[in-house]
Amino acid sequence: MTHAGTDTYVFGYKAVQDMAPAASGVYTIYTSQRWIYVGETGDIRQSLFDHLNTLGACMKRRGPLSYSFELVPAAERVTRQQALIATLVPACNPTAH
């Protein structure tokens, strides 16, 4: 699997609080079998909390989720996100369908 970052964490409040930085970067949300979402943000931790708090139908029906992230400077985030979307074809990104 190719994804943002090399470490994998359970997609839940404790792991986000403990492991996700409040920093610029890209992140992936996925299951053991499918890429679900690729995002870019100025605050990885807050964006992951936002997803947890408003988990959409696309993510809810996927079962146990994991996440990873990669620190990326603001000027490079969108380009990195687009490259990951093109490579991974995540199920829940609006442009991935």
N, C-alpha and C positions, 0 to 999 in steps of 0.2 A: 504494500500500500504506500502510496505517496500522499503525504498530507502536510499541513502546517505543523511544524514542530515534530519532535521525536518522542516526547513523553505523552502518554495517554492517561486521562483522568475520567472518573465516573462523572457524568453530567448531573450534578446535584449541588445543593446550596453549600454544603460543607467543603467539598472539593473546589468549588469556584472561589469561595472565600479564602481558603488556605493556599491555593496553588495559582490562580489566575492573577496576573499583575494588572494594576490600574495604569496601563501603558499602551502606547500605539502599537497596532499589529493586525494580523489576520488570525482567524480561528476556524476550525472545522468542528462540526457536530456530526456524529456518525454512529452506526450500529456495527456489529461484527460483520455484517454482510453488505452494507450499503452506505454510501456517503449521503448525508441528509442536508447539510447546509454549510456554506462557506461565507463568512462575514469579514468585514474590515471595519476598524473602529479606532478612535482615539483613546478608548478605555476598555480593554478586553474584559476585565472583571464586570464592569457595569453592563456591557452588552450581553454577556452570558447571563447575568441576573435578569435582565430584561426578557431574554428568551425563556428563562425558567418561570418568570411571573406571568407571561402571556403566551405559553406554549400553544402554538397553532395546531389545527387538526392534522396537518401534514406530519408534524413531529410526534404528536400524541399517539398516533397509531403505529409507530415504528418499534415500540418495545424499548428495552434498556438502551440508553444513549451514553456515549462517551464524547469527550472533547479533547482537542489539542490546540495549541496556539504557537505562534511564531512572532517575535518582536520585529516590527518593520517600521521604518521611518514614515512619517505622514505622507511625504511626497511619493512614496513607492507603494503604499497600501493598495490602492485601486488596481494598479497594474498586477500586483501579486495576487489579489483576489480573483481578477479576471483569468489569470493563468491557471489558478487552481480550479476554478469553475469549468474552464475548457477541458482540463485534464480529468477531473473527478466526476463531472456531470452529476452534481448533487440533486436529490429528489425534490427538495423544498425551496431551492432558489428560484425566484420568478423567471429568471432568464435561462434556466437550465432545461426547460421543457421543450 
